[in-house]
Amino acid sequence: MTATISLEFFPPRDLAAQERLVRSAKQLLALQPDYVSVTFGAGGSTRSGTIETVGMMHNLGFDAAPHLSCVGSSREFLQDTLDTYRKMGIRRVVALRGDLPSGMGGDSGDLRYANELVSFIRQHSGDWFHIEVAAYPEVHPQADGAAKDLDYFVNKVNAGANSAITQYFFNPDAYYDFVERVRAKGVTVPIVPGIMPITNHTQLIRFSEMCGAEVPRWLRKRLADFGDDRDSLRDFGIDFVTKFAQGLLDNGAPSLHFYTLNNADVTLAICRQLNLKAASDTVAEPAGAAS
């Protein structure tokens, strides 16, 4: 059975970025992803952009799944947003607590935790939406501990989530251990590993420090050795992530979720090496690498 994939994009901030996103999305459409998710900024900083980008992806032919955050969101806003997506024909959402922007208190918004948001969506929309939630194999950076973090995840599933996407990671044992522990808790929903392509050493380290993803020391050292040789780093990253992703699939991962960073070329290259491309893949060569 051929493995399936999903993709993540973020709303563009200007016209040039929007044009790049459209080009990338059209190239990645050839991979026939199950769906594409569209992020929602800290405290909803890109909420209007999310709706616009979801509409664009929907019109391009994707099954689009907007991120929905309870941080900074009133019940009225959440109701209106869910109603908007339903009218657009959207059938999938990614329900998150959301990141707190600088200066915002922890009790901002009518709902505080992702499990409350999942329950709210179910109460408001019934079974209309397939609900994705987040999973953290290496433990959420703000969690009190691994056991409590696992309980939070189980609560989200019990509230009505259909499946989960993990934060990206580079230690496969963390994923296998997480899946084993949640299965022991009776959780049966698919837990799809998030895959981060490697294109920029500095960017990767910065992202990883922000979200709590561990970059192994040996990998940090290898990436640092490439210096300004971005072509060689890109080639190494494609080879490394391809082998990493194939190992996850070989060991039972139900699918792969790629954090595209709104660029097509590296994700396309990895999926082609994994033979995860459409039979009629005639996509043009991408215009440029991720920055």
C-alpha positions, 0 to 999 in steps of 0.5 A, a space after each residue: 500500500 502506498 503511503 499518504 501524505 499531508 502538507 502544512 502551509 502558512 498564510 503569506 504576508 504580502 503579494 510576493 509571498 502569496 505568488 510564491 505560495 501559489 506556485 509552490 502549492 500548484 507544484 505540490 498538488 501533483 503529490 495528491 496529499 490527503 489534505 493541507 493544513 493552514 496555520 493560525 498565528 500566535 494569538 490569531 495574528 494571521 486569522 484573516 489570512 488563514 481564512 483567505 489562504 484556506 479558500 485559495 487552497 480549497 479553490 486549487 483543489 486541496 482538501 484544506 484544514 485550517 488551524 483553529 486556536 483557542 488562545 485569544 478567541 472568544 466563543 462567538 469568534 470560534 462559532 463564526 469561524 466554524 460557520 464560515 468554514 462550513 459554508 466554504 465546504 471545509 470538512 477538516 480542522 486542526 484544533 490547537 491551544 495556540 501559542 501565547 504572543 508576547 505580553 498576553 496572559 495565560 487566561 486569554 480567551 474563553 477556552 484555555 486548552 485544546 481539549 476544551 476547543 475539541 469539545 466546543 467544536 463537537 458541541 457546535 458542529 457535531 461530526 461535520 469536521 474531522 478534527 486533527 490535534 497536536 502531539 508532542 513525542 518529545 513532550 510539550 515545552 510548557 508541560 509539567 512532565 511527560 506523564 501529564 503531557 500524555 494525559 493532556 493528549 489523551 484528553 484531546 482524543 477523548 473529547 472527540 479528536 479523530 487523529 493527530 499530527 506530531 511536532 517534528 522530531 529527529 529521534 524516531 524512538 521518541 515517536 515510537 515510545 509516544 505511540 506505545 504509551 498512548 496505545 496503552 491508554 486505549 487511544 487508537 486514533 492515527 498519530 502522524 509524524 510531522 516531518 521538517 525538511 532541512 534547508 537552512 541550519 540557522 533557521 532549523 535551530 531557531 525553530 527547534 529551540 522555540 518549539 522544543 524539538 531536539 536536534 541531535 548533537 551529531 546532526 547539529 555538527 554535520 549541518 554546521 560543517 556546511 557553512 554557507 554551502 547551501 546546495 550541499 546542505 540541501 542535498 544532505 538534508 534531502 538524503 537524511 530526511 528521506 531515510 528518516 521518513 522511510 524508517 518511520 513508514 517501515 515501522 508503522 507510521 500511518 502517513 507523513 505530514 510535511 512542514 513545507 515552509 511554503 516551498 515546494 522543491 525539498 518536499 517534492 524531492 523527498 517524496 519522489 525519493 520515497 516514491 510518494 508521487 502521483 503516477 501522472 507527476 509532470 510538475 515543473 521544476 521549482 523556481 527556488 529553494 527554501 530560504 
